[in-house]
Structures are given as C-alpha cells and as structure tokens.
C-alpha cells in the first residue's frame, strides 16, 4: 500500500476546553493584513493566553501575496521568489498566502483542552473537513501528508497509477507553553498560479497539486466560508464569541 496516498481518518473526538472556560474570541480582519504585523500580534496574544491575561482567539484574515518558510523548509523548494519570503517559525515547509485564501490563526490553550499536539493537528484537519463538506466539497487526510486533500479523478494519474490529489487546505502550527499559534489556510479563490513559485509543503510529485473552492466550481463567498468555519469550529472546539474592533 502507498501510505502517502492512503486515507488517514480524522479524529471524531471533540477538543473542548475544561468546564467553565470562557468562549473563544472570534475575530475577522477586513482587507489585507501585513504578515509581520500579524506575526507580532499573534505571538503577543499567545503569550498573554499562556499567562492567563487573555482569552483564546481565532483570527481570520487575508494576507497580500507572500511565501512563508516553516522550520522544515528546504531552500531548493523555493523555485521563484516572486513574492516576499518570511521565516514563520511554525512547523512545516514552504506555503503561499494571498488574497482569496482564508487564513485562520488559532490561539488555543491546550492545557485547558488536551496537551497532545498530534491530536490537536488532527482536530484542525477534521474542523476543515467538516466546514468544506457543508460547502459541497469532500476533503480527506492522507498518511505522511498534513492538511486536507481532494481526490481529482478528472486529472492524470501518477506514474504508479495513483489518483491525482490536490491540496485545498494547509496546516502549520507552533505550540509554546502549551498555547498554539499560527494555524490553517483554506483556498477559497486565490490565484493558484502563485503556488508555482514553491514546492508547496515539500510535495513535488506531479499528481499532487493545489486547488480551491472556486477551482472546484464552488462559488462560495468569503462570508459563506467564514460562517461554515465558525459553525464547524464550535462543534469540535466549543463556543465562540464575536470580537469587535473599532
């Protein structure tokens, strides 16, 4: 069996916090958010959560076009630095962020939930799979490949006969003092050609590509996606409360 192509079932268990915990603050930023600013604010918030001075938060945003390099990124996987490149400090390899992609930075206190990073990553995958299912897309996980994948029977198979698969959502997290930061990115309707500047997530096989809701014919708006993400998050991680900024 090709383990890289075999399904890895996402966990069905929830990742709820301890009883009496405050709801997770749910923040959405309009427009495009500068990456360096987001990174600084995210790290500051994670430190405050760890110190008990702030509530958990999920922060939804979009970035201008850029590439980020995780802790396992290989220099050879940066094929064309057509956009700014940032060292992200998260797990994983190279990935792309840009307009039309919903980034969700997830700042949760795993001590209040379950101090198990692998189970947490699995819960993030399951959250994304739940959300896109309501938008008409069947996502799956794969052995040895983090993220959410979509089978593409309409595309050429690999040289080993394996069905083509495209990545629709990426995951890259960091945990410090048992508080998570960084998070997930879901391709809603980005310019998929922008991914060609990198070997996305270190996977170079020709039958592994990237896709989006738009590419799959699902014309969901960003507001539709945000609503689906929030509903699915609450089912798996617990209550949220909208955070407003003036």
C-alpha positions as CSV (number, residue, x, y, z in Angstrom):
1,X,0.0,0.0,0.0
2,X,1.2,3.5,-0.8
3,X,1.0,5.1,2.6
4,X,1.3,8.6,1.2
5,X,-2.0,8.1,-0.7
6,X,-3.9,6.0,1.9
7,X,-6.6,7.7,3.9
8,X,-5.9,8.8,7.5
9,X,-9.1,9.2,9.3
10,X,-9.5,12.5,11.1
11,X,-10.4,12.0,14.8
12,X,-14.1,12.1,15.7
13,X,-13.5,13.2,19.2
14,X,-14.1,16.9,20.2
15,X,-11.3,19.2,21.6
16,X,-13.4,21.1,24.1
17,X,-11.9,23.1,26.9
18,X,-12.3,22.4,30.6
19,X,-15.7,23.2,32.0
20,X,-16.1,26.9,32.9
21,X,-13.7,28.2,30.3
22,X,-14.5,31.4,28.5
23,X,-15.7,31.3,24.9
24,X,-13.1,31.6,22.2
25,X,-12.9,35.1,20.8
26,X,-13.7,35.1,17.0
27,X,-12.0,38.0,15.2
28,X,-12.2,38.8,11.5
29,X,-10.0,41.4,9.9
30,X,-11.1,43.1,6.7
31,X,-8.8,43.8,3.7
32,X,-5.2,42.5,3.6
33,X,-3.2,42.2,6.8
34,X,0.6,42.7,6.8
35,X,2.3,39.4,7.7
36,X,4.9,40.9,10.0
37,X,2.2,42.8,11.9
38,X,0.1,39.6,12.2
39,X,3.0,37.5,13.4
40,X,3.9,40.0,16.1
41,X,0.3,40.4,17.3
42,X,-0.3,36.6,17.2
43,X,2.8,35.9,19.3
44,X,1.9,38.6,21.8
45,X,-1.6,37.2,22.2
46,X,-0.3,33.7,22.6
47,X,2.0,34.9,25.4
48,X,-1.0,36.6,27.1
49,X,-3.1,33.5,26.9
50,X,-0.3,31.4,28.4
51,X,0.0,34.0,31.3
52,X,-3.8,33.9,31.9
53,X,-4.2,37.5,30.8
54,X,-6.3,37.0,27.6
55,X,-8.9,34.7,26.2
56,X,-8.3,32.2,23.5
57,X,-8.7,33.5,20.0
58,X,-9.3,32.5,16.4
59,X,-8.3,35.3,14.0
60,X,-9.5,35.2,10.4
61,X,-7.7,37.3,7.8
62,X,-6.1,37.5,4.3
63,X,-2.5,38.4,3.5
64,X,-1.0,40.1,0.5
65,X,0.9,37.6,-1.8
66,X,3.8,36.1,0.1
67,X,5.6,32.8,0.9
68,X,6.3,31.5,4.3
69,X,9.0,29.0,5.3
70,X,8.4,26.6,8.2
71,X,11.0,25.0,10.3
72,X,11.4,22.1,7.9
73,X,11.6,24.3,4.7
74,X,14.3,23.3,2.2
75,X,16.0,26.1,0.2
76,X,15.6,24.2,-3.0
77,X,11.8,24.2,-2.6
78,X,11.8,28.0,-3.2
79,X,11.6,27.9,-7.0
80,X,10.9,31.5,-7.8
81,X,10.9,34.2,-5.0
82,X,8.4,36.3,-6.9
83,X,6.9,37.5,-3.6
84,X,8.3,38.3,-0.2
85,X,9.5,35.3,1.8
86,X,9.1,35.1,5.6
87,X,10.6,32.7,8.1
88,X,7.4,31.8,10.0
89,X,8.7,29.7,12.9
90,X,5.8,27.3,12.5
91,X,6.1,23.6,11.7
92,X,6.1,22.5,8.0
93,X,7.8,23.7,4.9
94,X,7.0,26.4,2.3
95,X,3.5,27.6,1.7
96,X,1.8,30.5,0.0
97,X,-0.6,33.1,1.4
98,X,-2.5,35.6,-0.6
99,X,-5.8,37.3,-1.5
100,X,-8.7,34.8,-1.9
101,X,-7.3,32.5,0.8
102,X,-8.8,32.4,4.2
103,X,-6.1,32.2,6.9
104,X,-7.2,31.3,10.4
105,X,-4.7,31.8,13.2
106,X,-5.7,29.6,16.1
107,X,-4.6,30.5,19.5
108,X,-5.8,27.9,22.0
109,X,-4.6,26.8,25.4
110,X,-4.0,23.1,25.1
111,X,-3.6,22.7,28.8
112,X,-7.4,23.5,29.1
113,X,-8.2,21.1,26.3
114,X,-5.7,18.3,25.7
115,X,-1.9,18.6,25.8
116,X,-1.4,16.5,22.7
117,X,-0.1,18.3,19.6
118,X,-0.7,15.4,17.2
119,X,-4.3,15.1,18.3
120,X,-4.7,18.9,18.0
121,X,-3.4,18.9,14.4
122,X,-5.9,16.1,13.7
123,X,-8.7,18.1,15.2
124,X,-7.8,21.1,13.0
125,X,-7.9,18.8,9.9
126,X,-11.3,17.5,11.0
127,X,-12.6,21.0,11.5
128,X,-11.6,22.0,8.0
129,X,-13.1,18.8,6.5
130,X,-16.4,19.5,8.4
131,X,-16.5,23.1,7.1
132,X,-15.9,22.4,3.5
133,X,-18.3,19.5,3.5
134,X,-21.1,22.0,4.1
135,X,-19.9,23.8,1.0
136,X,-20.1,20.8,-1.2
137,X,-16.5,19.5,-1.1
138,X,-15.3,16.2,0.3
139,X,-11.9,16.6,1.9
140,X,-9.7,13.9,3.2
141,X,-6.5,13.4,5.1
142,X,-3.5,11.3,4.0
143,X,-0.8,9.3,5.7
144,X,2.5,11.3,5.9
145,X,0.8,14.4,4.4
146,X,-0.6,17.0,6.8
147,X,-3.5,19.1,5.5
148,X,-6.8,18.5,3.7
149,X,-6.8,16.9,0.2
150,X,-9.4,16.4,-2.6
151,X,-9.3,13.5,-4.9
152,X,-9.2,14.5,-8.6
153,X,-10.3,11.7,-10.9
154,X,-10.5,14.2,-13.7
155,X,-6.7,14.7,-13.7
156,X,-4.0,12.4,-15.0
157,X,-2.8,9.7,-12.6
158,X,0.7,9.3,-11.3
159,X,3.3,7.0,-12.8
160,X,2.4,4.5,-10.1
161,X,-1.3,4.7,-11.1
162,X,-2.3,6.7,-8.0
163,X,-5.2,9.0,-8.4
164,X,-4.3,12.7,-8.6
165,X,-5.0,14.7,-5.5
166,X,-5.0,18.4,-4.8
167,X,-4.4,20.2,-1.5
168,X,-7.2,22.6,-0.6
169,X,-6.1,23.5,3.0
170,X,-2.7,23.7,4.7
171,X,-1.9,23.4,8.4
172,X,1.2,24.7,10.2
173,X,1.2,25.3,13.9
174,X,3.5,26.1,16.7
175,X,3.0,25.5,20.4
176,X,4.7,27.4,23.1
177,X,3.9,27.0,26.8
178,X,1.1,24.7,25.5
179,X,-0.6,27.6,23.7
180,X,-1.0,27.2,19.9
181,X,-0.4,29.8,17.3
182,X,-0.2,30.0,13.5
183,X,-2.9,27.7,12.2
184,X,-4.6,26.9,8.9
185,X,-5.2,28.3,5.4
186,X,-8.1,27.4,3.2
187,X,-8.0,28.1,-0.5
188,X,-11.3,29.9,-1.4
189,X,-10.5,31.5,-4.7
190,X,-6.8,32.6,-4.7
191,X,-4.6,32.8,-7.9
192,X,-3.4,29.2,-8.0
193,X,-0.6,30.2,-10.3
194,X,1.1,31.9,-7.3
195,X,1.8,28.5,-5.8
196,X,4.1,27.7,-8.7
197,X,6.9,29.7,-7.1
198,X,7.4,27.0,-4.4
199,X,7.2,23.2,-3.9
200,X,4.2,23.5,-1.8
201,X,4.6,21.8,1.6
202,X,7.6,20.0,0.1
203,X,5.5,17.7,-2.1
204,X,6.8,17.7,-5.6
205,X,5.0,14.8,-7.3
206,X,3.2,15.8,-10.5
207,X,-0.1,14.3,-9.4
208,X,-0.2,16.3,-6.2
209,X,-1.3,19.8,-6.8
210,X,-3.4,22.6,-5.2
211,X,-7.0,23.5,-5.6
212,X,-9.6,25.9,-4.2
213,X,-13.3,26.0,-3.7
214,X,-13.5,28.2,-6.8
215,X,-11.4,25.8,-8.9
216,X,-13.8,23.0,-7.9
217,X,-16.8,25.0,-9.1
218,X,-18.0,26.0,-5.6
219,X,-18.7,29.7,-5.8
220,X,-18.7,30.3,-2.0
221,X,-18.1,33.9,-0.8
222,X,-15.6,34.6,1.9
223,X,-18.6,35.3,4.2
224,X,-20.0,31.9,3.4
225,X,-16.7,30.3,4.2
226,X,-16.3,32.2,7.5
227,X,-19.8,31.1,8.6
228,X,-19.0,27.5,7.7
229,X,-15.7,27.6,9.6
230,X,-17.3,29.1,12.7
231,X,-20.1,26.5,12.8
232,X,-17.7,23.6,12.4
233,X,-15.3,25.0,14.9
234,X,-17.9,25.3,17.6
235,X,-19.0,21.7,17.0
236,X,-15.4,20.5,17.6
237,X,-13.8,23.1,19.8
238,X,-16.6,24.7,21.8
239,X,-18.4,28.1,21.9
240,X,-17.1,31.3,20.4
241,X,-17.9,34.9,20.8
242,X,-17.5,37.6,18.2
243,X,-14.7,40.1,18.9
244,X,-15.3,43.6,17.5
245,X,-12.7,46.3,16.9
246,X,-13.5,49.9,16.4
